[in-house]
């Protein structure tokens, strides 16, 4: 088991009606709130009105229109409002994109230069406004971690900023807010959660036994409840387990004692940076291709362990068990109605080499991934799931 | 899944040599440190000298001699030192007893009356000194939770004080410090961890799927590594997994979405309050007797789930699977060399009724336990494991 520092101070308020706590809890930090949200679905569901009702004694400013794969231009707008209005607290109502943008605004407010600088050099993060979140899509885990992924439409970069000051102060996780999610978003979100778990599970350290068992528990939760949540959108048990699983999947619990660099996320970030596709969809396409590419005599034991412990595969031979586990994974994504080829989402072979080079350049794929990959490997993985 | 609030701000520094961080981290809060420890084993192992080496620029006062089942008299002594010397930080070096006493001292320092009052009325906790811990026995999970169990030798009470202000600020969890633990303490500590998991797992809520799978993962960890740690005291993989498991077992993760009152701990607290026996030993004796007593048509499904998921029991009939799971649990405790009858630890039937009445009076056994128990039930459970 590797050495590890673990400290997750976010206050999670989980369950029905937890939003009521916001008046009191936000009040501890001040009166001026920047409400950050996305395309306006919160107006249709009534959540927007609920926020105003709960925060009736606060002074609310707004930053609407945060896009999926949130852009640095939105962050710049938010920083401007915070500086100009003397905002005390940022309230992110939405999914990972809205929360990520809010985190970046929170630290950008205390930096004099362009916020994009902080993505390139995290030492520029020295202070941040408190960020409260109300989660409406479970996928990224951003509600309980210190990371934010921001896209730069000018440079075609999609990069992460990560700093302990960026843990949300408090996150309202009310599973009933997921009842109105379209099936396609439930599917993509589930794929994102699963990929987060894989990134941490498929690492060389075998001594972190408890962590590996936790990852398997989280994977079983996704495989059990993903399909149920799609068929029965208001199934509380399914929504609540997926919601908590999304936070768990990326709050460092599943990498405790393990570590290592990620593989599929950096490869996918290029797809959404270049083609603006849904992150979870890109992950679902790439994951089986990546698994098959890295399956070898060194990795087969871990893949077999996955197949046996998560899918109850009964098969003595590790390689055969591993292949079966990968097939089951691929079949699961397909059963959620997710695309399985890059061509399904409008990506052709014209920019594969460019994206592969970028994926390697902006990540630790070549130095710290489970199986180290260079640009030619990444390009081949892209190619293997092209048509 | 029940509603739940989850916030665990303790900074865990896990791994070899993490103690080096204390100079810098404690330094953030001040220079005057109260070093709290137990019977002096830390002097034999060299840890005591190491603390002085790391904290050479600090002003250290000492409260040695914290007993197992820490007593309110020790807490009073600590509070006196803190008030008199203007202590900035408490450093607990030891196991649960030392940490629990330190937490109580931390809040007692800001209370004018007798610290025992705070055990009876937690609203008296309004402020607390930061508590740092260096863990030398893994069992109670006190290093990552806000609880402390304190005994009053005058009133024969053993009660818990629990308050969010009592989370340790930072805990150094270095598995190599467990290498010198005697096998008997490893066994008792493992029994304590297992019992913490059982108290949370055996609750009526079936919708907290992820939490139940996490509990099973933690139980498997104890059953796998407990015996290894006893046979090979310096097995890092075994010690590190048990150490992290002890924190996880009682940091609220395994009760997320479940809740409910505990059963075996309140029954055991009377044994150690009346007879000063080792807590983990008492738990190992009582647990199988409690399981058999509450096994019925309502509970058999959960016991069968435990047997199947943790022990890989293959048995269609739930009742038969449940019985098998209980037998395996009992056999496990015996395999660790733990006593299995109260008479083995010098307890006869003379005070069973009195202890049973106290157990019910000072807990939620009768109102919130998985299977509600009154004093006659508790007395019968004691009696069933007497000889």
Contacts between the chains, C-beta under 8 A, distances in Angstrom:
chain1	res1	chain2	res2	distance
A	1	B	15	7.7
A	1	B	175	7.7
A	1	B	236	7.4
A	1	B	237	6.6
A	1	B	240	4.1
A	1	B	241	6.7
A	1	B	244	7.5
A	2	B	15	7.1
A	3	B	14	6.3
A	3	B	15	2.8
A	3	B	16	6.5
A	3	B	18	7.0
A	4	B	12	7.6
A	4	B	14	4.6
A	4	B	15	6.3
A	5	B	11	7.1
A	5	B	12	6.9
A	5	B	13	5.5
A	5	B	14	7.1
A	6	B	11	7.7
A	6	B	12	4.3
A	6	B	14	6.7
A	7	B	9	7.1
A	7	B	10	7.0
A	7	B	11	4.0
A	7	B	12	6.6
A	8	B	8	6.5
A	8	B	9	7.9
A	9	B	7	7.1
A	9	B	8	7.9
A	9	B	9	4.2
A	10	B	7	7.0
A	11	B	5	7.1
A	11	B	6	7.7
A	11	B	7	4.0
A	12	B	4	7.6
A	12	B	5	6.9
A	12	B	6	4.3
A	12	B	7	6.6
A	13	B	5	5.5
A	14	B	1	8.0
A	14	B	3	6.3
A	14	B	4	4.7
A	14	B	5	7.1
A	14	B	6	6.7
A	14	B	256	7.5
A	14	B	257	7.2
A	15	B	1	7.7
A	15	B	2	7.1
A	15	B	3	2.8
A	15	B	4	6.3
A	16	B	3	6.5
A	18	B	3	7.0
A	175	B	1	7.7
A	207	B	236	7.7
A	207	B	237	4.4
A	207	B	240	7.1
A	207	B	241	7.6
A	208	B	241	7.7
A	209	B	221	5.9
A	209	B	224	6.8
A	209	B	225	7.3
A	209	B	237	7.4
A	209	B	241	5.0
A	210	B	217	6.3
A	210	B	218	6.7
A	210	B	221	4.5
A	210	B	241	5.2
A	210	B	244	5.8
A	210	B	245	5.5
A	210	B	248	7.0
A	211	B	244	7.9
A	213	B	216	7.9
A	213	B	217	3.4
A	213	B	218	7.9
A	213	B	220	6.1
A	213	B	221	6.8
A	214	B	214	6.0
A	214	B	217	5.4
A	216	B	213	7.9
A	216	B	217	7.4
A	217	B	210	6.3
A	217	B	213	3.4
A	217	B	214	5.4
A	217	B	216	7.4
A	217	B	217	5.4
A	218	B	210	6.6
A	218	B	213	7.9
A	220	B	213	6.1
A	221	B	209	5.9
A	221	B	210	4.6
A	221	B	213	6.8
A	224	B	209	6.8
A	225	B	209	7.3
A	236	B	1	7.4
A	236	B	207	7.7
A	237	B	1	6.6
A	237	B	207	4.5
A	237	B	209	7.4
A	240	B	1	4.1
A	240	B	207	7.1
A	240	B	257	6.9
A	241	B	1	6.7
A	241	B	207	7.7
A	241	B	208	7.7
A	241	B	209	5.0
A	241	B	210	5.2
A	244	B	1	7.4
A	244	B	210	5.8
A	244	B	211	7.9
A	244	B	256	6.6
A	244	B	257	6.9
A	245	B	210	5.5
A	248	B	210	7.0
A	253	B	253	7.8
A	256	B	14	7.5
A	256	B	244	6.6
A	257	B	14	7.3
A	257	B	240	6.8
A	257	B	244	6.9
